[in-house]
Amino acid sequence: MKKLFILVVVLLLSLGGYIVAGPYITVSAIQSGIAENNPEKLERYIDFIELRKNIKAQLIAKMEESDRESEKNIFSSLMSGIKAKLVESMVESLITPKGLANLVEGRNAVKSLTADDPTPKQNEAEEKENIFKDARFTYDSVDSFSIWVPTEGNEEIRFVLQRQGISWKLVNLILNQNVN
């Protein structure tokens, strides 16, 4: 009876430890998936469909906000449809392993993708292994975990993980968080 009790306690402690360490395990797996440029590994830890949907919604909301602040004219309504399609195609092309690596490193993903230097950096593998080195980590709730990555400016990008069962997945990027 005593052995059974000890076994149950050990199993519960192990499960609790795994649940607490889960986001850090996921962050490590995402980091190694980006470093290895392994899309299959990233798909296990990143919900690309939900991530793209959330980023599109953020960008469209920002554009609508800027449209409300600017003068309305006949071309505004025509342009809003074009802008939505542009956002969709931009998000589809940027939310890739390379685009995520650039965001995690705090670099401008668009500038990195359009850089004139076609040759990869010699130390690119080292950089990809240290992509979360300046990040800070916080539990938002029992089911939500955030990774705050500083950018080149005085802002941060917030990577949001959500618990799905006992595993965690990246589901949102909140762009342009001002650092106080």
Secondary structure, 3 states (H helix, E strand, C coil): CHHHHHHHHHHHHHHHHHHHHHHHHHHHHHHHHHHCCCHHHHHHHECHHHHHHHHHHHHHHHHHHHHHHCCCCHHHHHHHHHHHHHHHHHHHHHCCHHHHHHHHCCCCHHHHHCCCCCCCCCCHHHHHHCCCCCCEEEEEECCEEEEEEECCCCEEEEEEEEEECCEEEEEEEEEEEECC
